[in-house]
Amino acid sequence: MKKAELAHLAVAGAEFAVRVTPRARRPGVELDGGVLRIGVSAPPEDGRANAAVAEALAHALGVAKGRVVLLRGATSRDKVFKLE
């Protein structure tokens, strides 16, 4: 997915349900039936995958990575992020 391809979803206060694949062979962001699937190459250790997912989501939305906040799912593959 190209940069800012999901820019139409970038509304302050919006929440995004995300399904994460850490250590993905092909990192990327895809919208699949209302659920964002994000693959990152980072391992799920010490919050590295969470940081990579937040950065990938921010990149896809076309916003600064500091605006994307993890609400739920810090240790789960299913996460909820909020755009501030």
N, C-alpha and C positions, 0 to 999 in steps of 0.2 A: 504494500500500500504506500502511496506517495505521501509526502509531507502535506499536512493539513487537508487530507482527503475526508476527514471527519469533522472539518471545521464547522459545518452546519449544526453539529451537536454541542458545540462549545458555548454553553449558556451557564452563567454563574449560578451555582447552587445545584447543578445537575449531578445526578449520581449515575455511575456506570458499573454494571455487573460485568466482571471480567473473569474469564477462565484462563489460567496461566499454565504454560508449559515451560518449566525451567530446563536448562541444558538442551534447548531445542536445536535440531540440526539446521533448520531454516528459520531464523528469527524473523518476526514480522507481526503485523496487526491485521486482523480480518474480522469483519462483521458477519456473524452467522446467525440469522434468525433472531435478531435483537440482542444477542450475547456477543460481546467482544472477546475474541480469542487472541491472546498475545503470547507469542513464543519469544523467549529470551535465551541467550547463550550462557548467561550467568548461572552459577549453581545456587541452590536454595540454602545458602549458609550465611550466617551473620547479616541477614537482610539485604544481601547483594542482589538477589533476584527481585525483591520488592522494589528496590531502587531502580533497577533496570526496567521493570514494568512501568513504573511511574513515569520514567523518562520516555519510554516508547509511546505511552498513551498521550503524554503532553505533546510529543512530536506529531503524532497523528492528528491531534486536535488543533495544532498550530498555536499552542499557548506555552507560556514559560513553565518549566518543570516544577517550580515552586508553587504553582497554583493547583497542582494535583495532589490530593491528600488521601492517604489510605484510611478508610473508616473501619472496615471489618475484614478479617481473613488474613492476618499477618502470617499465620503458619499453615494456611490452607491454599489449595489450588484455586478455589473460588473466592474472589475478593470483591470488595465494593470500594470504589474510589469516588471522591467528590471533587468537583471543580469549584474553586473559590474565586 
